[in-house]
Amino acid sequence: MQFKVDSRLFKEVIKAGLIPAVATVEALAAEPDLPSVEQLRRYLATWQRVMAEAPLGDLLKLLAAETGNFPEASQWLRESVVRPARQVIIGIVETGIAGGDFRAISAETVADILASPLCFYALRDIWGGLSSPDRFLGEAFDMLIRGLGAASAG
């Protein structure tokens, strides 16, 4: 017997799991009085906490496995979750560049690079696990932030 999942149902599962996470991350990142380095660290630390929640990690694995079967849900995910989350990073990086906290670099590329450890973290069981997932994310983000040339990245 073959089981077929309705695309609308799949989208609702995504929405229930991810939209609150994105709202939390965006709210915490929107603290304009903080230096760009600290904003970026808080943003990434918040994503780290969100990713550590088992249901979200499982949801991301499901999305990775099923995205080809639900192209309209995947498009919705890109527009409703990925794009807004990416725009927050781009905004923080552009502000940091303008303020001299970060070296001149493509903010769009930085957003993609910073998403990479999160994707790896979500799929860590497939890759073979990580001995310390939280340490992995913390060290990956620290290394990437330092790579931006942030003067106060210490």
C-alpha positions as CSV (number, residue, x, y, z in Angstrom):
1,M,0.0,0.0,0.0
2,Q,1.4,3.4,-1.0
3,F,0.7,6.3,1.3
4,K,0.3,9.8,-0.3
5,V,0.6,12.9,1.8
6,D,-1.3,16.0,0.7
7,S,1.0,18.9,-0.1
8,R,-1.1,21.2,2.0
9,L,-0.7,19.0,5.0
10,F,3.0,18.8,4.5
11,K,3.1,22.6,4.3
12,E,1.1,23.0,7.5
13,V,3.6,20.7,9.3
14,I,6.5,22.8,8.1
15,K,4.6,26.0,9.1
16,A,3.9,24.7,12.6
17,G,7.5,23.7,13.2
18,L,9.5,26.5,11.6
19,I,7.5,29.7,11.5
20,P,7.7,30.2,15.4
21,A,11.4,29.4,15.3
22,V,12.0,32.0,12.6
23,A,10.0,34.6,14.5
24,T,12.0,33.9,17.6
25,V,15.3,34.3,15.8
26,E,14.3,37.4,14.0
27,A,13.1,39.1,17.2
28,L,16.3,38.3,19.0
29,A,18.4,39.6,16.1
30,A,16.5,42.8,15.9
31,E,18.4,44.6,18.6
32,P,19.9,47.6,16.8
33,D,21.9,48.9,19.8
34,L,24.1,45.8,19.8
35,P,27.4,45.8,17.8
36,S,27.1,43.7,14.6
37,V,29.4,41.0,16.0
38,E,27.2,40.5,19.0
39,Q,24.0,40.6,16.9
40,L,25.4,37.9,14.6
41,R,26.6,35.8,17.6
42,R,23.1,36.0,19.2
43,Y,21.4,35.2,16.0
44,L,23.5,32.1,15.5
45,A,23.3,31.1,19.1
46,T,19.5,31.3,18.9
47,W,19.5,29.1,15.8
48,Q,21.7,26.7,17.6
49,R,19.2,26.4,20.4
50,V,16.3,26.1,17.9
51,M,18.2,23.4,16.1
52,A,18.8,21.5,19.3
53,E,15.1,20.9,19.7
54,A,14.5,17.4,18.5
55,P,11.2,18.0,16.7
56,L,12.8,20.8,14.5
57,G,15.8,18.7,13.7
58,D,13.5,15.8,12.7
59,L,11.4,18.2,10.6
60,L,14.4,19.4,8.7
61,K,15.4,15.8,7.9
62,L,11.9,15.2,6.6
63,L,12.1,18.3,4.5
64,A,15.4,17.3,3.0
65,A,14.1,13.9,2.1
66,E,10.7,15.0,0.7
67,T,11.4,18.3,-0.9
68,G,11.3,16.8,-4.4
69,N,7.9,15.2,-3.7
70,F,6.4,18.6,-2.6
71,P,7.7,21.3,-4.9
72,E,5.1,23.9,-3.9
73,A,5.8,23.3,-0.2
74,S,9.5,23.6,-0.9
75,Q,8.9,26.9,-2.7
76,W,6.8,28.1,0.3
77,L,9.6,27.1,2.6
78,R,12.1,29.1,0.7
79,E,9.9,32.2,0.6
80,S,8.5,32.0,4.2
81,V,11.4,30.6,6.2
82,V,14.7,30.6,4.3
83,R,14.5,34.0,2.7
84,P,13.5,35.9,5.9
85,A,16.2,34.1,7.9
86,R,18.8,34.8,5.3
87,Q,17.7,38.5,5.1
88,V,18.4,38.9,8.8
89,I,22.0,37.6,8.3
90,I,22.5,39.8,5.3
91,G,21.2,42.9,7.2
92,I,23.5,42.2,10.1
93,V,26.5,41.7,7.9
94,E,25.8,44.8,5.8
95,T,25.5,46.9,8.9
96,G,28.7,45.4,10.2
97,I,30.5,46.2,7.0
98,A,29.2,49.8,7.0
99,G,30.3,50.2,10.6
100,G,33.7,48.8,10.1
101,D,33.1,45.7,12.2
102,F,33.4,43.3,9.3
103,R,35.6,43.4,6.2
104,A,34.1,44.1,2.9
105,I,32.6,40.8,1.7
106,S,29.4,39.7,0.0
107,A,26.7,39.6,2.6
108,E,24.8,37.1,0.5
109,T,27.8,34.7,0.5
110,V,28.2,35.1,4.2
111,A,24.5,34.1,4.7
112,D,25.0,31.0,2.7
113,I,28.2,30.1,4.5
114,L,26.7,30.6,7.9
115,A,23.7,28.3,6.9
116,S,26.1,25.5,6.1
117,P,26.9,24.4,9.7
118,L,23.2,24.5,10.5
119,C,22.4,22.2,7.6
120,F,25.2,19.8,8.6
121,Y,23.9,19.9,12.2
122,A,20.4,19.0,11.1
123,L,21.7,16.1,9.0
124,R,24.4,15.0,11.5
125,D,22.9,11.5,12.0
126,I,23.0,10.9,8.3
127,W,26.6,12.0,8.1
128,G,27.6,9.8,11.0
129,G,26.9,11.9,14.0
130,L,29.0,14.4,15.9
131,S,30.7,13.7,19.2
132,S,29.6,17.1,20.5
133,P,27.0,18.7,18.2
134,D,26.7,21.9,20.3
135,R,30.5,22.3,20.4
136,F,30.6,21.8,16.6
137,L,28.1,24.6,16.0
138,G,29.7,27.0,18.5
139,E,33.2,26.5,17.0
140,A,32.0,26.6,13.4
141,F,30.2,29.9,14.1
142,D,33.2,31.3,16.0
143,M,35.5,30.4,13.1
144,L,33.2,31.9,10.5
145,I,32.6,35.2,12.5
146,R,36.4,35.6,12.9
147,G,36.7,35.0,9.2
148,L,34.6,38.1,8.7
149,G,37.5,40.1,10.1
150,A,35.5,41.3,13.0
151,A,37.7,43.5,15.2
152,S,35.9,42.5,18.4
153,A,35.3,38.8,17.5
154,G,37.3,37.7,20.6
